[in-house]
Amino acid sequence: MFVMENCRIDEFGQVNSILNSFSTDMFDGVTFIVRPVVGAIDYLRSMHQSYLFQKEIDKISNFDFETREKFMDILTDLVVDRLYDDEFINELEQKIADFNEISEIFKELSHRKLNIEQKQMHRVFKLSLRKLNGRIVSIRDEINSSMWDDSEDVAQLLLLDQLFYLIQEIINEALDLPPNKQKEINDLSHLLAYSLLYIEAFHRSKVSYDDLQSFLSRLSLCNYMLNKNLEDNDAIFETLVV
């Protein structure tokens, strides 16, 4: 169960306040990644295919606060004392499957996407990423606004802002990939899910500030290697497990 320690609130007050204010956006962001059709329902409607997903998406939209909190609390357990690896996404899907309140909804969304052509699914994925990027822009705007307050710890806010900036860089890399690069697209989407959950795990006092700083270093190295356009994409993700 999610319990914020009092000392944590005092020590990282503004960072936690920002993440509290955007808790729905963090939930939506993870959902957009693991089930991209959620973020592209308008496109599916224009393709006359929204009927495949509308019922399940409506259920997700109507989740109460407690269900969303439990969902994020369960998933953030995955990143505690664990570096990113190839098994992460399989374990995340298992966590979802074991969560009775949502398992059937997410299972249906995954099953029904098989009725969509690959080219359309690529479009769905890109739309969801753009929607995620929009949420992150709003979070970063709030972070940057808070930095003008002399009473705030600018170093903490800069760390949070840099993490979200690097996540945006990964989003941009994924958006640039063509449909025939599905493995690379999947790898980047899994890394995005891990990154959002890691920030949320810090918010929930599951990882330390030092852990968050170390994660920033690993994510920075990952982005550097992505910008180098390495042919061996597996090498990019190995940087997160050293």
C-alpha positions in Angstrom: 0.0 0.0 0.0 1.3 3.5 -0.9 2.4 5.4 2.2 4.5 8.5 2.0 6.9 9.0 4.8 6.7 12.4 6.6 10.4 13.0 6.3 10.2 12.3 2.6 7.5 14.9 2.1 9.6 17.5 3.9 12.9 16.7 2.2 11.4 16.5 -1.3 8.3 18.6 -0.8 8.1 20.4 -4.2 9.1 17.4 -6.2 6.5 15.3 -4.6 3.9 18.1 -4.8 4.5 18.2 -8.6 4.2 14.5 -9.0 1.1 14.5 -6.8 -0.5 17.1 -9.1 0.2 15.0 -12.2 -0.5 11.6 -10.8 -3.2 11.0 -13.4 -0.8 12.0 -16.1 1.7 9.4 -14.9 -1.0 6.7 -14.8 -2.1 7.7 -18.3 1.5 7.7 -19.5 2.1 4.2 -18.4 -1.2 3.1 -19.9 -0.4 4.8 -23.2 2.8 2.8 -23.4 1.5 -0.7 -22.4 -1.7 -0.3 -24.3 -1.2 2.3 -27.0 -4.8 2.0 -28.3 -5.9 3.9 -25.2 -4.1 7.1 -26.4 -5.4 6.8 -30.0 -9.1 6.3 -29.7 -9.9 9.3 -31.8 -7.8 8.0 -34.6 -9.5 4.6 -34.3 -12.9 6.3 -34.4 -11.9 8.0 -37.6 -11.0 4.6 -39.0 -14.4 3.2 -37.8 -12.6 0.8 -35.5 -13.2 2.4 -32.1 -16.0 -0.1 -31.5 -13.2 -2.7 -30.9 -11.9 -0.8 -27.9 -14.3 1.8 -26.7 -15.9 -0.3 -24.0 -12.6 -1.2 -22.3 -11.2 2.3 -22.7 -14.3 3.7 -21.0 -13.7 1.4 -18.1 -10.1 2.6 -17.8 -11.3 6.2 -17.9 -13.7 5.5 -15.1 -11.2 3.9 -12.7 -11.5 5.5 -9.3 -8.5 7.0 -7.5 -7.9 3.9 -5.4 -7.7 1.6 -8.4 -5.3 3.9 -10.2 -3.2 4.1 -7.1 -3.1 0.3 -6.6 -2.2 -0.1 -10.3 0.8 2.2 -10.0 1.8 0.9 -6.6 1.9 -2.7 -7.9 3.8 -1.8 -11.1 6.4 0.4 -9.3 7.4 -2.6 -7.2 9.0 -3.9 -10.4 11.7 -1.3 -10.6 12.8 -1.5 -6.9 16.4 -2.9 -6.6 16.2 -3.8 -10.3 18.0 -2.5 -13.3 16.3 -2.5 -16.7 16.5 -5.9 -18.4 14.9 -7.9 -21.2 12.5 -9.6 -18.7 11.1 -6.4 -17.4 8.2 -6.1 -19.8 7.2 -9.8 -19.3 7.1 -9.3 -15.6 5.1 -6.1 -16.0 2.5 -7.9 -18.1 2.3 -10.6 -15.5 1.7 -8.0 -12.8 -1.2 -6.6 -14.9 -2.6 -10.1 -15.5 -2.5 -10.8 -11.7 -4.4 -7.5 -10.9 -8.0 -8.7 -10.9 -9.5 -5.2 -11.1 -7.9 -4.6 -14.5 -6.6 -7.8 -15.9 -9.5 -8.6 -18.2 -9.7 -5.1 -19.5 -6.0 -5.0 -20.5 -6.3 -8.5 -21.9 -9.1 -7.5 -24.2 -7.3 -4.4 -25.4 -4.3 -6.6 -26.3 -6.3 -9.2 -28.0 -8.5 -6.8 -30.0 -5.5 -4.9 -31.5 -4.7 -8.1 -33.5 -7.6 -6.9 -35.7 -5.7 -3.8 -36.8 -3.2 -3.7 -39.6 0.4 -3.2 -38.8 0.6 0.2 -40.5 -2.4 1.4 -38.5 -0.9 0.0 -35.3 2.2 2.0 -36.0 0.1 5.1 -36.3 -1.6 4.2 -33.0 1.7 3.9 -31.3 2.9 7.3 -32.6 -0.2 9.0 -31.6 0.0 7.6 -28.0 3.6 8.7 -27.8 2.7 12.2 -28.9 0.0 12.3 -26.3 2.5 11.1 -23.6 4.9 13.8 -24.8 2.2 16.4 -24.3 1.7 15.3 -20.7 5.4 15.5 -20.0 5.5 19.0 -21.5 2.9 20.1 -18.9 4.9 18.5 -16.1 8.1 20.2 -17.2 6.3 23.5 -17.4 5.3 23.1 -13.8 8.8 22.1 -12.8 10.3 25.2 -14.5 7.7 27.5 -12.9 8.6 26.2 -9.5 12.3 26.9 -10.0 11.6 30.6 -9.7 10.6 30.2 -6.1 13.6 31.0 -4.0 12.5 28.7 -1.2 12.7 25.6 -3.5 15.6 23.2 -3.9 16.6 23.9 -7.5 18.9 20.9 -7.7 16.1 18.5 -7.0 13.8 20.2 -9.5 16.6 20.2 -12.1 17.1 16.4 -11.6 13.4 15.7 -12.1 13.3 18.0 -15.2 16.3 16.3 -16.7 14.7 12.9 -16.3 11.6 14.0 -18.1 13.7 15.7 -20.8 15.6 12.4 -21.4 12.3 10.6 -21.6 11.2 13.0 -24.2 14.4 12.3 -26.2 13.5 8.6 -26.1 10.0 9.4 -27.3 11.5 11.4 -30.2 13.8 8.5 -31.1 10.8 6.1 -31.2 8.8 8.5 -33.3 11.5 8.6 -35.9 11.5 4.8 -36.4 9.7 3.3 -39.4 7.2 0.5 -39.1 9.8 -2.1 -40.1 11.8 -1.4 -37.0 9.3 -3.0 -34.6 11.9 -4.6 -32.3 13.6 -1.3 -31.7 10.2 0.4 -31.3 9.2 -2.2 -28.7 12.6 -1.8 -26.9 12.2 1.9 -26.6 8.6 1.7 -25.4 9.6 -0.8 -22.7 12.4 1.6 -21.6 9.8 4.4 -21.4 7.6 2.4 -19.2 10.5 1.5 -16.9 11.6 5.2 -16.7 8.1 6.5 -15.8 7.7 3.8 -13.2 11.2 4.6 -11.7 10.2 8.2 -11.2 6.9 7.2 -9.7 8.8 4.7 -7.4 10.8 7.6 -6.1 7.6 9.5 -5.5 6.4 6.6 -3.4 9.6 6.4 -1.4 10.5 3.0 -2.9 13.8 4.2 -4.4 16.2 6.8 -2.8 17.3 10.1 -4.2 20.7 8.6 -4.7 19.1 5.9 -6.8 17.3 8.5 -8.8 20.6 10.3 -9.5 22.2 7.0 -10.6 19.3 6.3 -12.9 19.7 9.8 -14.5 23.3 8.9 -15.3 22.3 5.6 -16.9 19.5 7.2 -18.9 21.8 10.0 -20.0 24.3 7.4 -21.3 21.5 5.5 -23.0 20.4 8.7 -24.8 24.0 9.5 -25.8 24.3 6.0 -27.4 20.9 6.4 -29.1 22.0 9.6 -30.7 25.1 7.8 -32.0 22.7 5.6 -34.0 24.4 2.4 -33.1 23.7 -0.4 -35.5 23.5 -2.9 -32.7 20.5 -1.7 -30.8 20.9 -4.3 -28.0 24.1 -2.5 -26.9 21.9 0.6 -26.2 20.0 -1.3 -23.5 22.9 -3.1 -22.1 24.1 0.3 -20.8 21.2 0.2 -18.3 22.4 -3.1 -16.7 26.0 -2.2 -16.0 
